[in-house]
Amino acid sequence: MSEQILQIEKQANGLARVTLNRPEVRNAFNEDMIRQLTEAFKELAQDDSIKAVIISGNGKGFSAGADLDWMKRAADFSHDQNKADAEALAYMLKHLYEMPKLTIGYVHGAAMGGGLGLVSCCDLVIAHKDTRFSLSEVKLGLIPATISPYVIAAIGPRHAKRFFQTGEAFFGEKAKEIGLVHELGDTEEQMTEILEKILVDVNLSAPRAMAASKQLVLDYAFRPLETEIIEDSAERIASTRAGDEAKEGIRAFFEKRKPGWTEG
């Protein structure tokens, strides 16, 4: 690896941190970053010791979106080369969106274009109130196509139609209002406090139950409530109740102790 584009730290408490590390270009995406993020997300998805993954950026901002040099080179790509490039980004985002862990976006400075797409894929987002968000692709004659499924899922179609077409910037309060961000901090210290409080609850949560709960959302969101879903959900809870985690969790509750999966 010629450049440490990512910093990945696994901690003993079931937490992993993935930090974008191209501060000189505001953590903009290029082919190498997309490839390394894909590899990291696939590896973390398979790591049973990890319960939650925090994604952040070094330097002045979370991510400015596409790297300018990458965009210049892409202007000379063939149609097939451009499609392959876009598919690599799309699959990287899919790996993050479907990762069977709690994914937490920890966002400051700016999250633009693909950076905003990365934020949209996270299960939970903590942002500094002054963070600048933008989907400015239209100002370059482009469209936010590969990130659009995740942005629409995060903010809904009406907000997406507005910001996809205007390319206007918005900040933390608006991002929270439209559902892109869950929690805002006025300072780095406040953001850290919010994160630490959330991680207390994560520590008490059973890892396989967390993954299975996330899968419920991925499988059932936006589907009509039909017999198939009712029967499938009943089967899932029946299987969960018979599992080791549920037995340990219920036993620990009645014995007035913490379950075995907690740290400390």
Backbone as CSV, one residue per row, in Angstrom:
resi,resn,N_x,N_y,N_z,CA_x,CA_y,CA_z,C_x,C_y,C_z
1,MET,0.857,-1.194,0.000,0.000,0.000,0.000,0.892,1.243,0.000
2,SER,0.833,2.043,-1.031,1.740,3.165,-1.176,1.364,4.317,-0.262
3,GLU,0.140,4.414,0.125,-0.326,5.520,0.947,-1.320,4.954,1.952
4,GLN,-1.195,5.400,3.212,-2.139,4.924,4.222,-3.421,5.732,4.102
5,ILE,-4.212,5.347,3.126,-5.447,6.064,2.830,-6.472,5.880,3.936
6,LEU,-6.432,4.727,4.589,-7.342,4.443,5.703,-6.533,4.131,6.950
7,GLN,-7.063,4.529,8.082,-6.554,4.090,9.374,-7.636,3.215,10.000
8,ILE,-7.305,1.972,10.295,-8.279,1.035,10.857,-7.773,0.571,12.212
9,GLU,-8.581,0.786,13.224,-8.217,0.418,14.590,-9.320,-0.452,15.181
10,LYS,-8.934,-1.629,15.624,-9.868,-2.518,16.322,-9.574,-2.452,17.807
11,GLN,-10.617,-2.213,18.596,-10.453,-2.075,20.027,-11.031,-3.294,20.757
12,ALA,-10.611,-3.471,22.001,-10.997,-4.662,22.763,-12.483,-4.686,23.127
13,ASN,-13.153,-3.559,23.048,-14.555,-3.477,23.464,-15.539,-3.741,22.324
14,GLY,-15.070,-4.383,21.266,-15.959,-4.690,20.148,-16.170,-3.535,19.197
15,LEU,-15.322,-2.534,19.299,-15.448,-1.336,18.473,-14.316,-1.285,17.458
16,ALA,-14.659,-0.886,16.225,-13.647,-0.639,15.203,-13.813,0.790,14.691
17,ARG,-12.692,1.417,14.401,-12.707,2.774,13.845,-12.059,2.754,12.465
18,VAL,-12.794,3.273,11.502,-12.275,3.427,10.144,-12.178,4.923,9.874
19,THR,-10.950,5.402,9.686,-10.742,6.836,9.510,-10.199,7.120,8.121
20,LEU,-10.904,7.941,7.365,-10.434,8.369,6.050,-9.208,9.253,6.265
21,ASN,-8.138,8.982,5.524,-6.869,9.643,5.826,-6.221,10.232,4.572
22,ARG,-6.961,11.113,3.908,-6.382,11.919,2.833,-6.674,13.395,3.136
23,PRO,-6.214,13.885,4.272,-6.592,15.246,4.688,-6.165,16.329,3.717
24,GLU,-5.103,16.070,2.935,-4.620,17.080,1.994,-5.623,17.357,0.877
25,VAL,-6.561,16.421,0.634,-7.613,16.632,-0.366,-8.990,16.483,0.287
26,ARG,-9.034,16.788,1.579,-10.290,16.726,2.352,-10.949,15.354,2.228
27,ASN,-10.123,14.306,2.250,-10.594,12.917,2.233,-11.481,12.599,1.034
28,ALA,-11.128,13.173,-0.101,-11.866,12.903,-1.338,-11.616,11.463,-1.793
29,PHE,-12.622,10.895,-2.458,-12.533,9.531,-2.963,-11.700,9.463,-4.246
30,ASN,-10.910,8.413,-4.357,-10.364,7.999,-5.642,-10.450,6.480,-5.712
31,GLU,-9.899,5.894,-6.768,-10.025,4.445,-6.935,-9.430,3.677,-5.754
32,ASP,-8.282,4.148,-5.264,-7.619,3.445,-4.174,-8.440,3.494,-2.891
33,MET,-8.986,4.657,-2.571,-9.790,4.753,-1.354,-11.025,3.872,-1.449
34,ILE,-11.680,3.876,-2.600,-12.873,3.042,-2.769,-12.519,1.571,-2.610
35,ARG,-11.414,1.157,-3.209,-11.001,-0.241,-3.096,-10.674,-0.610,-1.654
36,GLN,-9.942,0.253,-0.975,-9.557,-0.048,0.399,-10.758,-0.019,1.349
37,LEU,-11.693,0.891,1.111,-12.912,0.896,1.928,-13.711,-0.385,1.715
38,THR,-13.810,-0.825,0.474,-14.524,-2.069,0.181,-13.900,-3.230,0.934
39,GLU,-12.581,-3.337,0.868,-11.880,-4.418,1.557,-12.090,-4.334,3.067
40,ALA,-12.020,-3.122,3.598,-12.196,-2.944,5.048,-13.600,-3.328,5.486
41,PHE,-14.610,-2.890,4.734,-15.992,-3.192,5.111,-16.276,-4.693,5.030
42,LYS,-15.725,-5.354,4.019,-15.915,-6.807,3.896,-15.250,-7.544,5.051
43,GLU,-14.050,-7.109,5.412,-13.340,-7.756,6.519,-14.078,-7.554,7.843
44,LEU,-14.507,-6.332,8.104,-15.201,-6.043,9.365,-16.532,-6.771,9.454
45,ALA,-17.194,-6.938,8.324,-18.471,-7.659,8.314,-18.297,-9.097,8.791
46,GLN,-17.131,-9.685,8.528,-16.870,-11.081,8.867,-16.237,-11.253,10.246
47,ASP,-15.917,-10.159,10.918,-15.203,-10.225,12.197,-16.199,-10.305,13.352
48,ASP,-16.309,-11.472,13.960,-17.283,-11.684,15.031,-16.949,-10.911,16.302
49,SER,-15.736,-10.388,16.409,-15.372,-9.630,17.604,-15.862,-8.189,17.557
50,ILE,-16.340,-7.745,16.389,-16.741,-6.350,16.201,-18.255,-6.209,16.297
51,LYS,-18.712,-5.256,17.130,-20.134,-4.965,17.254,-20.512,-3.656,16.575
52,ALA,-19.595,-2.704,16.550,-19.898,-1.388,15.991,-18.678,-0.847,15.259
53,VAL,-18.940,-0.111,14.183,-17.881,0.475,13.357,-18.129,1.978,13.253
54,ILE,-17.142,2.765,13.650,-17.222,4.225,13.558,-16.428,4.676,12.338
55,ILE,-17.042,5.517,11.525,-16.397,6.012,10.313,-16.244,7.526,10.438
56,SER,-15.010,8.001,10.316,-14.742,9.427,10.458,-13.657,9.834,9.466
57,GLY,-13.287,11.104,9.505,-12.262,11.594,8.590,-11.234,12.440,9.310
58,ASN,-9.973,12.288,8.949,-8.911,13.125,9.500,-8.896,14.492,8.824
59,GLY,-8.359,15.467,9.523,-8.208,16.789,8.928,-9.428,17.671,9.120
60,LYS,-9.643,18.556,8.160,-10.662,19.591,8.315,-12.074,19.143,7.973
61,GLY,-12.233,17.971,7.346,-13.568,17.559,6.965,-13.704,16.065,6.822
62,PHE,-14.939,15.599,6.825,-15.235,14.169,6.705,-14.865,13.668,5.313
63,SER,-15.488,14.224,4.267,-15.126,13.876,2.888,-15.743,14.864,1.919
64,ALA,-14.907,15.327,1.000,-15.355,16.291,-0.010,-15.944,15.626,-1.240
65,GLY,-16.096,14.287,-1.214,-16.662,13.601,-2.367,-15.576,13.099,-3.306
66,ALA,-15.769,13.306,-4.591,-14.841,12.765,-5.598,-13.569,13.588,-5.681
67,ASP,-12.445,12.899,-5.793,-11.149,13.524,-5.981,-11.100,14.213,-7.348
68,LEU,-10.594,15.444,-7.398,-10.591,16.211,-8.646,-9.717,15.563,-9.715
69,ASP,-8.565,15.032,-9.313,-7.704,14.367,-10.298,-8.386,13.130,-10.871
70,TRP,-9.078,12.418,-10.023,-9.833,11.241,-10.468,-10.905,11.650,-11.476
71,MET,-11.603,12.752,-11.183,-12.646,13.232,-12.091,-12.067,13.665,-13.433
72,LYS,-10.885,14.297,-13.400,-10.246,14.704,-14.658,-9.912,13.489,-15.513
73,ARG,-9.373,12.466,-14.877,-9.036,11.248,-15.620,-10.293,10.566,-16.153
74,ALA,-11.357,10.581,-15.345,-12.599,9.925,-15.756,-13.219,10.585,-16.985
75,ALA,-12.918,11.860,-17.201,-13.461,12.567,-18.370,-12.981,11.942,-19.672
76,ASP,-11.844,11.239,-19.618,-11.306,10.591,-20.816,-11.574,9.091,-20.852
77,PHE,-12.321,8.600,-19.857,-12.633,7.171,-19.818,-13.653,6.819,-20.896
78,SER,-13.636,5.572,-21.329,-14.701,5.062,-22.185,-15.960,4.841,-21.340
79,HIS,-17.076,4.575,-22.020,-18.314,4.288,-21.298,-18.136,3.104,-20.363
80,ASP,-17.488,2.062,-20.847,-17.305,0.864,-20.016,-16.404,1.140,-18.823
81,GLN,-15.375,1.944,-19.015,-14.498,2.299,-17.901,-15.245,3.125,-16.853
82,ASN,-16.061,4.071,-17.313,-16.849,4.876,-16.385,-17.856,4.017,-15.621
83,LYS,-18.448,3.044,-16.313,-19.420,2.175,-15.645,-18.739,1.324,-14.581
84,ALA,-17.561,0.788,-14.900,-16.828,-0.022,-13.928,-16.430,0.815,-12.718
85,ASP,-16.021,2.044,-12.965,-15.653,2.962,-11.889,-16.850,3.212,-10.966
86,ALA,-18.013,3.496,-11.570,-19.222,3.773,-10.803,-19.685,2.545,-10.027
87,GLU,-19.559,1.367,-10.639,-19.969,0.137,-9.955,-19.094,-0.141,-8.748
88,ALA,-17.813,0.183,-8.840,-16.925,-0.013,-7.689,-17.390,0.833,-6.510
89,LEU,-17.752,2.089,-6.770,-18.277,2.957,-5.721,-19.599,2.416,-5.185
90,ALA,-20.481,1.995,-6.091,-21.795,1.509,-5.685,-21.685,0.288,-4.781
91,TYR,-20.788,-0.634,-5.121,-20.647,-1.841,-4.305,-19.957,-1.555,-2.979
92,MET,-19.057,-0.578,-2.955,-18.463,-0.183,-1.679,-19.540,0.322,-0.733
93,LEU,-20.422,1.176,-1.241,-21.513,1.705,-0.423,-22.453,0.591,0.031
94,LYS,-22.712,-0.363,-0.833,-23.592,-1.485,-0.494,-23.006,-2.309,0.653
95,HIS,-21.694,-2.534,0.617,-21.052,-3.282,1.700,-21.209,-2.559,3.035
96,LEU,-21.104,-1.240,3.015,-21.304,-0.475,4.246,-22.763,-0.523,4.684
97,TYR,-23.666,-0.293,3.758,-25.094,-0.238,4.076,-25.599,-1.548,4.677
98,GLU,-25.081,-2.670,4.181,-25.574,-3.978,4.613,-24.687,-4.638,5.666
99,MET,-23.638,-3.976,6.105,-22.737,-4.576,7.083,-23.514,-5.001,8.333
100,PRO,-23.342,-6.245,8.810,-24.117,-6.729,9.966,-23.544,-6.245,11.295
101,LYS,-23.250,-4.968,11.367,-22.752,-4.288,12.562,-23.474,-2.943,12.649
102,LEU,-23.470,-2.357,13.832,-23.922,-0.977,13.945,-22.853,-0.082,13.337
103,THR,-23.224,0.706,12.333,-22.273,1.611,11.689,-22.612,3.045,12.099
104,ILE,-21.589,3.758,12.539,-21.779,5.099,13.089,-20.938,6.093,12.294
105,GLY,-21.591,7.045,11.663,-20.884,8.134,10.998,-20.572,9.223,12.001
106,TYR,-19.315,9.630,12.062,-18.860,10.669,13.001,-18.300,11.793,12.134
107,VAL,-19.111,12.843,11.928,-18.942,13.725,10.770,-18.662,15.165,11.203
108,HIS,-17.679,15.781,10.533,-17.363,17.175,10.800,-16.908,17.841,9.503
109,GLY,-16.866,19.153,9.523,-16.310,19.915,8.400,-17.215,19.947,7.190
110,ALA,-17.127,18.905,6.370,-17.958,18.825,5.174,-18.163,17.375,4.782
111,ALA,-19.354,17.097,4.273,-19.675,15.792,3.688,-20.424,16.088,2.397
112,MET,-19.748,15.920,1.281,-20.297,16.349,0.002,-20.284,15.205,-1.000
113,GLY,-21.268,15.167,-1.885,-21.309,14.156,-2.927,-21.204,12.759,-2.366
114,GLY,-20.162,12.032,-2.797,-19.957,10.678,-2.312,-19.751,10.611,-0.816
115,GLY,-19.199,11.669,-0.218,-19.066,11.712,1.235,-20.415,11.717,1.921
116,LEU,-21.373,12.436,1.334,-22.733,12.428,1.863,-23.368,11.053,1.637
117,GLY,-23.014,10.407,0.529,-23.486,9.044,0.302,-22.999,8.095,1.372
118,LEU,-21.737,8.237,1.778,-21.171,7.420,2.844,-21.943,7.639,4.147
119,VAL,-22.235,8.896,4.454,-23.023,9.237,5.643,-24.396,8.569,5.578
120,SER,-25.023,8.592,4.405,-26.366,8.031,4.243,-26.407,6.529,4.485
121,CYS,-25.286,5.858,4.271,-25.229,4.407,4.459,-25.089,4.007,5.918
122,CYS,-24.705,4.938,6.773,-24.488,4.615,8.180,-25.817,4.470,8.913
123,ASP,-25.834,3.586,9.916,-27.051,3.365,10.702,-27.350,4.540,11.616
124,LEU,-26.324,5.200,12.081,-26.463,6.276,13.057,-25.406,7.322,12.728
125,VAL,-25.792,8.586,12.773,-24.850,9.656,12.389,-24.810,10.725,13.473
126,ILE,-23.597,11.012,13.929,-23.332,12.110,14.853,-22.532,13.147,14.073
127,ALA,-22.993,14.387,14.084,-22.306,15.415,13.293,-22.117,16.686,14.100
128,HIS,-21.073,17.427,13.765,-20.913,18.774,14.291,-21.962,19.657,13.638
129,LYS,-22.526,20.573,14.409,-23.632,21.384,13.899,-23.245,22.247,12.707
130,ASP,-21.968,22.552,12.560,-21.520,23.401,11.456,-21.083,22.615,10.227
131,THR,-21.275,21.322,10.228,-20.900,20.510,9.074,-21.673,20.966,7.834
132,ARG,-20.976,21.092,6.724,-21.587,21.495,5.454,-21.881,20.234,4.631
133,PHE,-23.131,20.085,4.241,-23.560,18.960,3.414,-23.975,19.491,2.045
134,SER,-23.683,18.714,1.004,-24.066,19.160,-0.330,-24.099,17.993,-1.304
135,LEU,-25.084,18.032,-2.188,-25.185,17.117,-3.325,-25.090,17.989,-4.573
136,SER,-23.868,18.415,-4.862,-23.661,19.464,-5.868,-23.321,18.924,-7.252
137,GLU,-23.582,17.630,-7.489,-23.219,17.032,-8.774,-23.808,17.788,-9.963
138,VAL,-25.061,18.265,-9.814,-25.698,18.940,-10.958,-24.957,20.196,-11.387
139,LYS,-24.220,20.796,-10.481,-23.480,22.006,-10.829,-22.289,21.698,-11.743
140,LEU,-21.963,20.413,-11.848,-20.914,19.975,-12.766,-21.494,19.225,-13.966
141,GLY,-22.820,19.257,-14.085,-23.458,18.527,-15.169,-23.537,17.038,-14.913
142,LEU,-23.403,16.625,-13.652,-23.441,15.220,-13.271,-24.694,14.922,-12.464
143,ILE,-24.880,13.667,-12.083,-26.008,13.279,-11.237,-25.496,12.372,-10.113
144,PRO,-26.153,12.386,-8.944,-25.720,11.567,-7.811,-26.268,10.147,-7.893
145,ALA,-26.018,9.477,-8.996,-26.709,8.220,-9.295,-26.344,7.090,-8.342
146,THR,-25.043,6.812,-8.162,-24.662,5.642,-7.375,-25.007,5.794,-5.900
147,ILE,-25.003,7.016,-5.392,-25.345,7.221,-3.989,-26.846,7.381,-3.771
148,SER,-27.611,7.551,-4.844,-29.016,7.932,-4.708,-29.875,6.943,-3.919
149,PRO,-29.718,5.608,-4.064,-30.581,4.720,-3.274,-30.422,4.926,-1.775
150,TYR,-29.203,5.213,-1.357,-28.923,5.351,0.074,-29.349,6.722,0.586
151,VAL,-29.148,7.755,-0.218,-29.581,9.094,0.178,-31.105,9.149,0.258
152,ILE,-31.784,8.575,-0.728,-33.250,8.566,-0.718,-33.766,7.805,0.502
153,ALA,-33.135,6.671,0.831,-33.549,5.914,2.014,-33.347,6.724,3.288
154,ALA,-32.318,7.566,3.316,-32.010,8.348,4.512,-32.911,9.564,4.674
155,ILE,-33.173,10.298,3.588,-33.876,11.577,3.727,-35.248,11.582,3.076
156,GLY,-35.596,10.549,2.334,-36.899,10.487,1.688,-36.896,11.122,0.310
157,PRO,-37.866,10.759,-0.528,-37.848,11.216,-1.923,-38.060,12.706,-2.116
158,ARG,-38.882,13.358,-1.282,-39.140,14.786,-1.527,-37.910,15.627,-1.230
159,HIS,-37.254,15.365,-0.103,-36.024,16.096,0.190,-34.952,15.776,-0.860
160,ALA,-34.898,14.517,-1.285,-33.916,14.134,-2.297,-34.159,14.884,-3.597
161,LYS,-35.414,15.005,-4.019,-35.701,15.731,-5.265,-35.230,17.177,-5.174
162,ARG,-35.412,17.777,-4.009,-34.949,19.164,-3.825,-33.432,19.250,-3.941
163,PHE,-32.729,18.509,-3.097,-31.281,18.695,-3.007,-30.532,18.091,-4.183
164,PHE,-31.080,17.057,-4.814,-30.466,16.529,-6.031,-30.479,17.571,-7.139
165,GLN,-31.548,18.359,-7.208,-31.710,19.296,-8.324,-31.115,20.673,-8.061
166,THR,-31.184,21.142,-6.811,-30.654,22.481,-6.528,-29.152,22.461,-6.276
167,GLY,-28.639,21.349,-5.739,-27.224,21.302,-5.382,-26.859,22.235,-4.252
168,GLU,-27.847,22.778,-3.566,-27.573,23.763,-2.513,-26.923,23.105,-1.293
169,ALA,-26.144,23.888,-0.570,-25.528,23.413,0.663,-26.514,23.565,1.817
170,PHE,-26.386,22.681,2.800,-27.156,22.812,4.046,-26.275,22.348,5.190
171,PHE,-26.709,22.659,6.409,-25.837,22.427,7.551,-26.521,21.517,8.581
172,GLY,-25.899,21.384,9.738,-26.299,20.373,10.699,-27.766,20.349,11.075
173,GLU,-28.335,21.511,11.380,-29.741,21.540,11.816,-30.666,21.027,10.717
174,LYS,-30.440,21.460,9.491,-31.257,20.981,8.373,-31.018,19.488,8.144
175,ALA,-29.774,19.050,8.256,-29.464,17.635,8.075,-30.207,16.775,9.102
176,LYS,-30.306,17.274,10.332,-31.051,16.537,11.360,-32.546,16.586,11.075
177,GLU,-33.027,17.728,10.634,-34.461,17.893,10.339,-34.934,16.914,9.267
178,ILE,-34.097,16.659,8.254,-34.519,15.796,7.148,-34.147,14.327,7.358
179,GLY,-33.490,14.021,8.470,-33.216,12.626,8.805,-31.854,12.105,8.406
180,LEU,-31.001,12.957,7.865,-29.664,12.507,7.475,-28.774,12.300,8.697
181,VAL,-28.979,13.133,9.705,-28.178,13.111,10.934,-29.099,12.825,12.113
182,HIS,-28.616,12.046,13.066,-29.406,11.718,14.257,-29.096,12.625,15.434
183,GLU,-27.806,12.921,15.636,-27.385,13.706,16.802,-26.416,14.782,16.354
184,LEU,-26.525,15.973,16.990,-25.637,17.093,16.688,-24.864,17.500,17.936
185,GLY,-23.610,17.886,17.727,-22.809,18.442,18.805,-22.323,19.825,18.440
186,ASP,-22.285,20.713,19.436,-21.766,22.064,19.204,-20.249,22.088,19.174
187,THR,-19.640,21.095,19.817,-18.187,21.024,19.910,-17.748,19.575,19.722
188,GLU,-16.456,19.383,19.528,-15.897,18.032,19.464,-16.145,17.287,20.776
189,GLU,-16.051,18.017,21.890,-16.277,17.390,23.195,-17.714,16.874,23.317
190,GLN,-18.670,17.657,22.851,-20.065,17.229,22.889,-20.289,16.014,22.004
191,MET,-19.677,16.017,20.832,-19.810,14.864,19.939,-19.262,13.597,20.599
192,THR,-18.129,13.732,21.269,-17.536,12.588,21.957,-18.444,12.096,23.068
193,GLU,-19.045,13.004,23.825,-19.970,12.620,24.897,-21.169,11.861,24.341
194,ILE,-21.712,12.340,23.235,-22.855,11.672,22.605,-22.458,10.264,22.187
195,LEU,-21.304,10.138,21.540,-20.828,8.837,21.091,-20.640,7.888,22.271
196,GLU,-20.015,8.361,23.333,-19.736,7.493,24.482,-21.023,7.006,25.132
197,LYS,-22.047,7.858,25.194,-23.327,7.428,25.761,-23.967,6.340,24.906
198,ILE,-23.889,6.489,23.599,-24.440,5.475,22.704,-23.692,4.157,22.864
199,LEU,-22.361,4.234,22.988,-21.565,3.017,23.104,-21.818,2.275,24.408
200,VAL,-22.280,2.975,25.448,-22.684,2.286,26.682,-23.826,1.325,26.377
201,ASP,-24.812,1.775,25.613,-25.931,0.904,25.251,-25.491,-0.197,24.297
202,VAL,-24.594,0.130,23.379,-24.094,-0.895,22.451,-23.416,-2.016,23.226
203,ASN,-22.668,-1.661,24.256,-21.977,-2.665,25.066,-22.953,-3.634,25.716
204,LEU,-24.157,-3.167,26.033,-25.159,-4.010,26.686,-25.964,-4.845,25.695
205,SER,-25.794,-4.584,24.411,-26.595,-5.244,23.382,-25.883,-6.487,22.854
206,ALA,-26.675,-7.534,22.591,-26.122,-8.799,22.114,-25.739,-8.678,20.636
207,PRO,-24.526,-9.055,20.260,-24.048,-8.814,18.891,-24.856,-9.511,17.806
208,ARG,-25.203,-10.791,17.997,-25.980,-11.481,16.959,-27.401,-10.923,16.877
209,ALA,-27.950,-10.525,18.023,-29.276,-9.913,18.016,-29.249,-8.560,17.315
210,MET,-28.169,-7.810,17.495,-28.032,-6.531,16.784,-28.029,-6.752,15.280
211,ALA,-27.217,-7.716,14.830,-27.131,-7.984,13.389,-28.473,-8.447,12.834
212,ALA,-29.152,-9.320,13.580,-30.445,-9.824,13.120,-31.499,-8.718,13.118
213,SER,-31.402,-7.795,14.069,-32.345,-6.673,14.113,-32.147,-5.736,12.931
214,LYS,-30.891,-5.491,12.582,-30.610,-4.659,11.409,-31.141,-5.330,10.152
215,GLN,-30.990,-6.639,10.067,-31.469,-7.373,8.896,-32.973,-7.264,8.736
216,LEU,-33.704,-7.154,9.861,-35.154,-6.938,9.781,-35.465,-5.688,8.957
217,VAL,-34.730,-4.628,9.233,-34.964,-3.370,8.510,-34.612,-3.528,7.037
218,LEU,-33.478,-4.146,6.760,-33.057,-4.323,5.369,-34.063,-5.172,4.590
219,ASP,-34.648,-6.166,5.245,-35.560,-7.084,4.561,-36.999,-6.571,4.478
220,TYR,-37.422,-5.794,5.477,-38.852,-5.447,5.564,-39.181,-4.002,5.178
221,ALA,-38.191,-3.121,5.162,-38.486,-1.710,4.889,-39.175,-1.536,3.532
222,PHE,-40.226,-0.745,3.536,-40.964,-0.348,2.335,-41.728,-1.507,1.676
223,ARG,-41.780,-2.653,2.330,-42.572,-3.765,1.790,-43.961,-3.754,2.425
224,PRO,-45.008,-4.102,1.676,-46.348,-4.170,2.266,-46.425,-5.289,3.306
225,LEU,-47.264,-5.093,4.316,-47.411,-6.079,5.390,-48.276,-7.235,4.888
226,GLU,-47.635,-8.237,4.363,-48.335,-9.400,3.815,-48.070,-10.621,4.690
227,THR,-48.805,-11.677,4.414,-48.678,-12.903,5.201,-47.243,-13.409,5.227
228,GLU,-46.532,-13.278,4.126,-45.154,-13.745,4.047,-44.280,-13.093,5.113
229,ILE,-44.446,-11.765,5.315,-43.650,-11.069,6.309,-44.066,-11.477,7.713
230,ILE,-45.357,-11.595,7.953,-45.835,-12.001,9.282,-45.254,-13.367,9.657
231,GLU,-45.321,-14.300,8.736,-44.818,-15.647,9.021,-43.298,-15.655,9.167
232,ASP,-42.619,-14.882,8.317,-41.163,-14.836,8.384,-40.697,-14.206,9.694
233,SER,-41.359,-13.130,10.130,-40.954,-12.472,11.374,-41.199,-13.379,12.575
234,ALA,-42.295,-14.158,12.536,-42.562,-15.102,13.620,-41.493,-16.190,13.663
235,GLU,-41.069,-16.656,12.507,-40.019,-17.669,12.445,-38.697,-17.116,12.985
236,ARG,-38.411,-15.857,12.673,-37.159,-15.274,13.134,-37.125,-15.132,14.653
237,ILE,-38.227,-14.695,15.257,-38.216,-14.547,16.715,-38.189,-15.906,17.395
238,ALA,-38.849,-16.901,16.803,-38.825,-18.244,17.372,-37.405,-18.799,17.377
239,SER,-36.687,-18.597,16.277,-35.305,-19.066,16.192,-34.411,-18.314,17.162
240,THR,-34.664,-17.017,17.310,-33.853,-16.204,18.215,-34.056,-16.633,19.667
241,ARG,-35.304,-16.883,20.038,-35.590,-17.278,21.424,-34.895,-18.576,21.804
242,ALA,-34.689,-19.448,20.831,-34.053,-20.740,21.104,-32.533,-20.651,21.092
243,GLY,-31.992,-19.481,20.764,-30.545,-19.332,20.630,-29.839,-19.076,21.947
244,ASP,-28.523,-19.235,21.917,-27.711,-19.077,23.130,-27.748,-17.656,23.673
245,GLU,-27.751,-16.656,22.780,-27.767,-15.272,23.258,-29.015,-14.976,24.062
246,ALA,-30.177,-15.373,23.552,-31.424,-15.100,24.263,-31.461,-15.821,25.606
247,LYS,-31.011,-17.063,25.630,-30.988,-17.814,26.893,-30.094,-17.127,27.915
248,GLU,-28.902,-16.679,27.465,-27.985,-15.986,28.363,-28.565,-14.651,28.804
249,GLY,-29.169,-13.902,27.883,-29.723,-12.603,28.221,-30.846,-12.689,29.237
250,ILE,-31.746,-13.648,29.063,-32.865,-13.817,29.992,-32.368,-14.324,31.345
251,ARG,-31.430,-15.248,31.302,-30.850,-15.772,32.551,-30.167,-14.647,33.331
252,ALA,-29.397,-13.818,32.634,-28.699,-12.714,33.288,-29.686,-11.714,33.889
253,PHE,-30.789,-11.481,33.196,-31.801,-10.545,33.700,-32.352,-11.019,35.042
254,PHE,-32.727,-12.286,35.123,-33.309,-12.801,36.358,-32.273,-12.982,37.462
255,GLU,-31.022,-13.162,37.064,-29.954,-13.288,38.064,-29.364,-11.930,38.439
256,LYS,-29.924,-10.871,37.876,-29.529,-9.492,38.176,-28.024,-9.269,37.958
257,ARG,-27.543,-9.701,36.792,-26.155,-9.500,36.417,-26.091,-9.096,34.952
258,LYS,-24.949,-8.650,34.506,-24.776,-8.305,33.102,-24.573,-9.577,32.286
259,PRO,-25.104,-9.632,31.084,-24.887,-10.807,30.238,-23.427,-10.940,29.823
260,GLY,-23.071,-12.132,29.408,-21.683,-12.443,29.131,-21.055,-11.667,27.990
261,TRP,-21.856,-11.082,27.102,-21.260,-10.386,25.952,-20.814,-8.961,26.286
262,THR,-21.113,-8.474,27.491,-20.721,-7.105,27.838,-19.262,-7.063,28.223
263,GLU,-18.686,-5.863,28.084,-17.296,-5.625,28.482,-17.300,-4.840,29.766
264,GLY,-16.769,-5.413,30.838,-16.662,-4.698,32.109,-17.928,-4.763,32.936
